[in-house]
Amino acid sequence: MAKVKATGTTKLGRKSQPKYLGVKLFDGQKVQAGGVIIRQRGLKFVSGKNTKKGSDDTIYAVKEGIVSFQTTAKKCFDGSRRKVKVVHVK
């Protein structure tokens, strides 16, 4: 019998923490001023009326109201167009 327990490998300590990204409030829901609507990386959603984009691309409400989503065509710098989802607070 071994006097000291053999050392093995562990699976702990290597996973990163979840970032909890995604849409937090959906179309038709009420939002307070300063409330987070979407947490994202990059600009999958673009801020519209009464919303602003934070430094980590989070979209939040500037005024109290109801969340609405709209799909529009945005003109890029090279002249091409792409569809974007715009978030508004009415």
DSSP file (Angstrom, degrees, kcal/mol; ACC not computed):
  #  RESIDUE AA STRUCTURE BP1 BP2  ACC     N-H-->O    O-->H-N    N-H-->O    O-->H-N    TCO  KAPPA ALPHA  PHI   PSI    X-CA   Y-CA   Z-CA
    1    1 A M              0   0    0      0, 0.0     2,-0.2     0, 0.0     0, 0.0   0.000 360.0 360.0 360.0 141.7    0.0    0.0    0.0
    2    2 A A        -     0   0    0      1,-0.1     3,-0.1     2,-0.0     4,-0.0  -0.505 360.0-154.5 -76.1 141.5    1.2    3.5   -0.8
    3    3 A K  S    S+     0   0    0     -2,-0.2     2,-0.4     1,-0.1    -1,-0.1   0.817  83.2  43.7 -83.7 -32.2    2.0    5.7    2.1
    4    4 A V  S    S-     0   0    0      3,-0.0     2,-0.2     0, 0.0    -1,-0.1  -0.926  93.0-111.6-116.1 139.1    1.3    9.0    0.1
    5    5 A K        -     0   0    0     -2,-0.4     2,-0.1     1,-0.1    -2,-0.0  -0.455  37.4-112.0 -67.9 136.6   -1.7    9.4   -2.2
    6    6 A A        -     0   0    0     -2,-0.2     2,-0.3     1,-0.1    -1,-0.1  -0.447  30.4-120.4 -69.2 139.2   -0.7    9.7   -5.9
    7    7 A T        +     0   0    0     -2,-0.1     2,-0.2    -3,-0.0    -1,-0.1  -0.636  36.5 179.3 -83.7 138.8   -1.2   13.1   -7.4
    8    8 A G        -     0   0    0     -2,-0.3     2,-0.2     1,-0.1    -1,-0.0  -0.622  30.7 -84.4-125.0-175.2   -3.5   13.2  -10.4
    9    9 A T        -     0   0    0     -2,-0.2     2,-0.3     2,-0.0    -1,-0.1  -0.577  35.2-148.9 -91.7 158.3   -4.9   15.8  -12.7
   10   10 A T        -     0   0    0     -2,-0.2     0, 0.0     2,-0.1     0, 0.0  -0.931  14.1-150.9-124.9 151.7   -7.9   18.0  -12.0
   11   11 A K    >   +     0   0    0     -2,-0.3     3,-0.5     2,-0.0     4,-0.2   0.383  67.3 102.8 -98.3   1.7  -10.4   19.5  -14.4
   12   12 A L  T 3   +     0   0    0      1,-0.2    -2,-0.1     2,-0.1     0, 0.0  -0.466  66.4  31.9 -86.2 155.9  -11.1   22.5  -12.2
   13   13 A G  T 3  S+     0   0    0     -2,-0.1    -1,-0.2     2,-0.1    -2,-0.0   0.492  93.1  85.6  87.4   5.0   -9.9   26.0  -12.6
   14   14 A R    <   +     0   0    0     -3,-0.5     2,-0.3     2,-0.1    -2,-0.1   0.626  62.0  93.3-113.0 -16.1   -9.7   26.3  -16.4
   15   15 A K  S    S-     0   0    0     -4,-0.2     2,-0.2     1,-0.1    -2,-0.1  -0.567  71.3-128.0 -81.2 140.2  -13.2   27.3  -17.5
   16   16 A S        -     0   0    0     -2,-0.3    -2,-0.1     1,-0.1     3,-0.1  -0.497  32.1 -98.3 -81.1 157.2  -14.0   30.9  -17.9
   17   17 A Q        -     0   0    0     -2,-0.2    -1,-0.1     1,-0.1     2,-0.1  -0.433  43.9 -99.0 -73.1 147.4  -17.0   32.4  -16.1
   18   18 A P        -     0   0    0      0, 0.0    -1,-0.1     0, 0.0    -3,-0.0  -0.395  23.7-150.7 -67.3 146.2  -20.2   32.8  -18.1
   19   19 A K        -     0   0    0     -2,-0.1    -2,-0.0    -3,-0.1     0, 0.0   0.548  21.6-136.6 -97.7  -9.7  -20.8   36.3  -19.5
   20   20 A Y        +     0   0    0      1,-0.1     2,-0.1     0, 0.0    19,-0.1   0.916  39.9 171.2  55.8  50.5  -24.7   36.3  -19.5
   21   21 A L        +     0   0    0     17,-0.1     2,-0.2     3,-0.0    19,-0.2  -0.423  20.3  70.9 -85.2 163.5  -25.0   37.9  -22.9
   22   22 A G  E    S-A   39   0A   0     17,-3.3    17,-2.5    -2,-0.1     2,-0.4  -0.700  85.2 -30.3 128.8-175.5  -28.2   38.3  -24.9
   23   23 A V  E     +A   38   0A   0     15,-0.2    15,-0.2    -2,-0.2     3,-0.1  -0.650  45.0 179.4 -79.7 126.2  -31.5   40.1  -25.0
   24   24 A K  S    S+     0   0    0     13,-3.3     2,-0.4    -2,-0.4    14,-0.2   0.781  71.2  33.2 -98.0 -34.1  -32.8   41.0  -21.5
   25   25 A L  S    S-     0   0    0     12,-1.4    -1,-0.3     4,-0.1     2,-0.1  -0.992  77.3-152.1-126.3 133.1  -36.0   42.8  -22.5
   26   26 A F    >   -     0   0    0     -2,-0.4     3,-1.9     1,-0.2    41,-0.3  -0.369  39.4 -58.2-100.3 177.2  -38.1   41.8  -25.5
   27   27 A D  T 3  S+     0   0    0      1,-0.3    41,-0.2    -2,-0.1    -1,-0.2  -0.295 121.9  16.9 -58.6 128.0  -40.5   43.7  -27.8
   28   28 A G  T 3  S+     0   0    0     39,-3.1    -1,-0.3     1,-0.3     2,-0.2   0.350  93.5 125.8  93.0  -5.6  -43.4   45.3  -25.9
   29   29 A Q    <   -     0   0    0     -3,-1.9    38,-2.6    38,-0.2    -1,-0.3  -0.584  62.3-112.3 -87.9 151.1  -41.9   45.1  -22.4
   30   30 A K  E     -D   66   0B   0     36,-0.2     2,-0.3    -2,-0.2    36,-0.2  -0.519  32.1-169.4 -80.2 147.6  -41.5   48.1  -20.1
   31   31 A V  E     -D   65   0B   0     34,-2.7    34,-2.1    -2,-0.2     2,-0.2  -0.995  13.4-137.8-137.6 143.0  -38.1   49.5  -19.3
   32   32 A Q    >   -     0   0    0     -2,-0.3     3,-2.1    32,-0.2    29,-0.3  -0.543  44.7 -79.1 -91.6 164.2  -36.9   52.1  -16.8
   33   33 A A  T 3  S+     0   0    0      1,-0.3    29,-0.2    -2,-0.2    31,-0.1  -0.459 121.5  18.3 -63.8 129.6  -34.3   54.7  -17.5
   34   34 A G  T 3  S+     0   0    0     27,-2.7    -1,-0.3     1,-0.3     2,-0.2   0.381  91.8 142.6  88.6  -2.6  -30.9   53.2  -17.3
   35   35 A G    <   -     0   0    0     -3,-2.1    26,-2.2     1,-0.1     2,-0.4  -0.488  54.8-116.5 -75.0 139.5  -32.2   49.6  -17.7
   36   36 A V  E     + B   0  60A   0     24,-0.2    24,-0.2    -2,-0.2     3,-0.1  -0.600  34.1 173.1 -77.4 129.8  -30.2   47.2  -19.7
   37   37 A I  E     +     0   0A   0     22,-2.7   -13,-3.3     1,-0.4   -12,-1.4   0.815  67.8  10.6-100.4 -47.0  -32.0   45.9  -22.9
   38   38 A I  E     -AB  23  59A   0     21,-1.7    21,-2.4   -15,-0.2     2,-0.5  -0.999  54.5-160.5-138.8 134.9  -29.2   43.9  -24.6
   39   39 A R  E     +A   22   0A   0    -17,-2.5   -17,-3.3    -2,-0.4     2,-0.3  -0.978  36.4 149.4-110.4 126.4  -25.8   42.7  -23.5
   40   40 A Q        -     0   0    0     -2,-0.5     2,-0.5    16,-0.4    -2,-0.0  -0.938  48.5-124.4-150.7 165.4  -23.6   41.8  -26.5
   41   41 A R  S    S-     0   0    0     -2,-0.3    16,-0.1    16,-0.0     2,-0.1  -0.989  87.5  -3.8-115.4 120.3  -20.2   41.7  -28.0
   42   42 A G  S    S-     0   0    0     -2,-0.5     2,-0.7     1,-0.1     3,-0.3  -0.354 106.7 -60.1  85.6-176.6  -20.0   43.7  -31.2
   43   43 A L  S    S+     0   0    0      1,-0.2    -1,-0.1    -2,-0.1     3,-0.1  -0.575  70.2 140.3-109.8  69.6  -23.0   45.4  -32.8
   44   44 A K  S    S+     0   0    0     -2,-0.7    41,-0.8     1,-0.2     2,-0.4   0.860  82.6  33.3 -70.2 -36.4  -25.5   42.7  -33.6
   45   45 A F  E    S-e   85   0C   0     -3,-0.3     2,-0.4    39,-0.1    41,-0.2  -0.926  82.2-146.7-117.4 145.9  -28.1   45.2  -32.4
   46   46 A V  E     -e   86   0C   0     39,-2.9    41,-2.5    -2,-0.4     2,-0.2  -0.882  21.3-112.4-114.1 143.5  -27.8   49.0  -33.0
   47   47 A S  E     +e   87   0C   0     -2,-0.4    41,-0.1    39,-0.2     3,-0.1  -0.510  40.1 172.0 -76.7 142.4  -29.2   51.6  -30.6
   48   48 A G    >   -     0   0    0     39,-2.1     3,-1.3     1,-0.3    40,-0.2  -0.029  46.1  -5.9-120.5-137.5  -32.1   53.7  -31.8
   49   49 A K  T 3  S-     0   0    0      1,-0.3    40,-1.8    -2,-0.1    -1,-0.3  -0.410 130.1  -0.6 -68.1 135.1  -34.4   56.3  -30.2
   50   50 A N  T 3  S+     0   0    0      1,-0.2    12,-3.0    38,-0.2    13,-0.9   0.693 112.9 100.9  60.1  23.5  -34.0   56.8  -26.5
   51   51 A T  E <   -C   61   0A   0     -3,-1.3     2,-0.3    10,-0.3    10,-0.2  -0.950  50.3-165.2-131.2 156.0  -31.3   54.2  -26.2
   52   52 A K  E     -C   60   0A   0      8,-2.3     8,-2.4    -2,-0.3     2,-0.5  -0.932  20.4-120.1-136.4 161.6  -27.5   54.4  -26.0
   53   53 A K  E     -C   59   0A   0     -2,-0.3     6,-0.2     6,-0.2     5,-0.0  -0.889  26.0-143.9-104.7 129.3  -24.6   52.0  -26.4
   54   54 A G    >   -     0   0    0      4,-3.5     3,-1.6    -2,-0.5    -1,-0.0  -0.216  33.9 -94.3 -81.1 177.7  -22.2   51.4  -23.5
   55   55 A S  T 3  S+     0   0    0      1,-0.3    -1,-0.1     2,-0.1    -2,-0.0   0.764 127.8  49.4 -67.2 -25.6  -18.4   50.9  -23.7
   56   56 A D  T 3  S-     0   0    0      2,-0.1   -16,-0.4   -15,-0.0    -1,-0.3   0.037 126.3-100.0-100.2  26.2  -18.9   47.1  -23.8
   57   57 A D  S <  S+     0   0    0     -3,-1.6     2,-0.3     1,-0.2    -2,-0.1   0.583  73.3 151.7  67.9  13.9  -21.6   47.4  -26.5
   58   58 A T        -     0   0    0    -19,-0.1    -4,-3.5    -5,-0.0     2,-0.5  -0.571  39.2-141.2 -72.5 135.8  -24.4   47.0  -24.0
   59   59 A I  E     +BC  38  53A   0    -21,-2.4   -22,-2.7    -2,-0.3   -21,-1.7  -0.885  28.0 173.4-101.2 126.8  -27.6   48.8  -25.2
   60   60 A Y  E     -BC  36  52A   0     -8,-2.4    -8,-2.3    -2,-0.5     2,-0.3  -0.891  32.0-101.1-132.6 161.7  -29.5   50.6  -22.4
   61   61 A A  E     - C   0  51A   0    -26,-2.2   -27,-2.7   -29,-0.3   -10,-0.3  -0.587  17.9-170.0 -85.7 141.3  -32.5   52.9  -22.1
   62   62 A V  S    S+     0   0    0    -12,-3.0     2,-0.3    -2,-0.3   -11,-0.2   0.772  77.8  28.6 -93.7 -35.5  -32.2   56.6  -21.7
   63   63 A K  S    S-     0   0    0    -13,-0.9     2,-0.3   -31,-0.1    -1,-0.1  -0.818  90.8 -98.6-121.7 162.7  -35.9   57.2  -20.9
   64   64 A E  S    S+     0   0    0     -2,-0.3     2,-0.3   -31,-0.1   -32,-0.2  -0.600  71.2  94.8 -77.5 140.5  -38.6   55.1  -19.4
   65   65 A G  E    S-D   31   0B   0    -34,-2.1   -34,-2.7    -2,-0.3     2,-0.4  -0.965  71.5 -47.1 172.0-156.1  -40.9   53.5  -22.0
   66   66 A I  E     -D   30   0B   0     -2,-0.3    24,-2.6   -36,-0.2   -36,-0.2  -0.917  49.5-122.3-114.7 134.9  -41.7   50.3  -24.0
   67   67 A V  E     +F   89   0C   0    -38,-2.6   -39,-3.1    -2,-0.4     2,-0.3  -0.508  32.6 176.5 -76.7 138.1  -39.0   48.4  -26.0
   68   68 A S  E     -F   88   0C   0     20,-2.5    20,-3.1   -41,-0.2     2,-0.3  -0.994  16.2-148.6-141.5 149.4  -39.5   47.9  -29.7
   69   69 A F  E     -F   87   0C   0     -2,-0.3     2,-0.3    18,-0.2    18,-0.2  -0.884  14.2-179.2-117.1 147.4  -37.3   46.3  -32.4
   70   70 A Q  E     -F   86   0C   0     16,-2.1    16,-3.7    -2,-0.3     2,-0.5  -0.996  20.4-139.4-145.9 141.1  -37.1   47.2  -36.1
   71   71 A T  E     +F   85   0C   0     -2,-0.3     2,-0.3    14,-0.2    14,-0.2  -0.909  33.1 163.4-103.7 124.9  -35.0   45.8  -39.0
   72   72 A T  E     -F   84   0C   0     12,-2.4    12,-3.0    -2,-0.5     2,-0.5  -0.877  40.1-106.0-133.8 166.7  -33.6   48.4  -41.4
   73   73 A A  E     -F   83   0C   0     -2,-0.3     2,-0.4    10,-0.2    10,-0.2  -0.837  33.2-159.4 -95.4 129.4  -30.9   48.6  -44.1
   74   74 A K  E     -F   82   0C   0      8,-3.4     8,-2.3    -2,-0.5     2,-0.5  -0.900  14.9-128.8-111.3 137.3  -27.7   50.4  -43.0
   75   75 A K  E     -F   81   0C   0     -2,-0.4     6,-0.2     6,-0.2     2,-0.1  -0.727  25.0-148.4 -85.7 128.3  -25.2   51.8  -45.5
   76   76 A C    >   -     0   0    0      4,-3.4     3,-1.4    -2,-0.5    -1,-0.0  -0.343  28.6-100.3 -88.8 173.4  -21.6   50.7  -44.9
   77   77 A F  T 3  S+     0   0    0      1,-0.3    -1,-0.1     2,-0.1    -2,-0.0   0.806 120.7  55.5 -66.3 -30.2  -18.5   52.7  -45.6
   78   78 A D  T 3  S-     0   0    0      2,-0.1    -1,-0.3     1,-0.1     3,-0.1   0.371 122.1-103.2 -86.1   7.1  -17.8   50.8  -48.9
   79   79 A G  S <  S+     0   0    0     -3,-1.4    -2,-0.1     1,-0.3    -1,-0.1   0.248  84.0 121.6  93.9 -13.4  -21.2   51.7  -50.2
   80   80 A S        -     0   0    0     -5,-0.1    -4,-3.4     1,-0.0     2,-0.3  -0.306  54.9-131.1 -77.8 168.2  -22.8   48.3  -49.6
   81   81 A R  E     - F   0  75C   0     -6,-0.2     2,-0.3    -3,-0.1    -6,-0.2  -0.905  20.3-175.6-120.9 149.0  -25.8   47.8  -47.5
   82   82 A R  E     - F   0  74C   0     -8,-2.3    -8,-3.4    -2,-0.3     2,-0.4  -0.989  29.6-110.7-140.7 151.3  -26.5   45.3  -44.6
   83   83 A K  E     - F   0  73C   0     -2,-0.3     2,-0.3   -10,-0.2   -10,-0.2  -0.653  37.7-177.8 -82.3 133.4  -29.6   44.6  -42.5
   84   84 A V  E     - F   0  72C   0    -12,-3.0   -12,-2.4    -2,-0.4     2,-0.6  -0.938  26.7-126.0-129.0 153.0  -29.4   45.6  -38.9
   85   85 A K  E     -eF  45  71C   0    -41,-0.8   -39,-2.9    -2,-0.3     2,-0.4  -0.892  27.3-158.4 -99.3 122.7  -31.7   45.3  -36.0
   86   86 A V  E     -eF  46  70C   0    -16,-3.7   -16,-2.1    -2,-0.6     2,-0.5  -0.844   4.0-147.3-105.9 136.9  -32.4   48.6  -34.3
   87   87 A V  E     +eF  47  69C   0    -41,-2.5   -39,-2.1    -2,-0.4     2,-0.3  -0.907  20.0 179.8-107.1 127.0  -33.7   48.9  -30.7
   88   88 A H  E     - F   0  68C   0    -20,-3.1   -20,-2.5    -2,-0.5     2,-0.5  -0.862  21.7-148.8-120.9 156.7  -36.0   51.8  -29.8
   89   89 A V  E       F   0  67C   0    -40,-1.8   -22,-0.2    -2,-0.3   -27,-0.1  -0.989 360.0 360.0-122.9 120.3  -37.7   52.8  -26.5
   90   90 A K              0   0    0    -24,-2.6   -23,-0.1    -2,-0.5    -1,-0.1   0.397 360.0 360.0-104.4 360.0  -41.1   54.6  -27.1
